[in-house]
């Protein structure tokens, strides 16, 4: 892939400092859960839950993604609503 090196460089520069290692093998299984959680935190979908047998998002994931979205100055749902999910 022609742009893979550039993509990894961008990830190293902009994502790793925030704790987002998208190529981490232990996190790959939860990547879709994190995407859905981020969409929910932005208010784009009504719920972060996926169908069984997929696990629910962990509160630490919700808190981390919420904090990162705020740092990037993106609109998010109310903080109190995030406690209802996990």
PyMOL commands that set and color helices and strands:
alter all, ss='L'
color gray80, all
select helices_A, chain A and resi 4-18+28-41+59-71+79-82
alter helices_A, ss='H'
color red, helices_A
deselect
rebuild
show_as cartoon
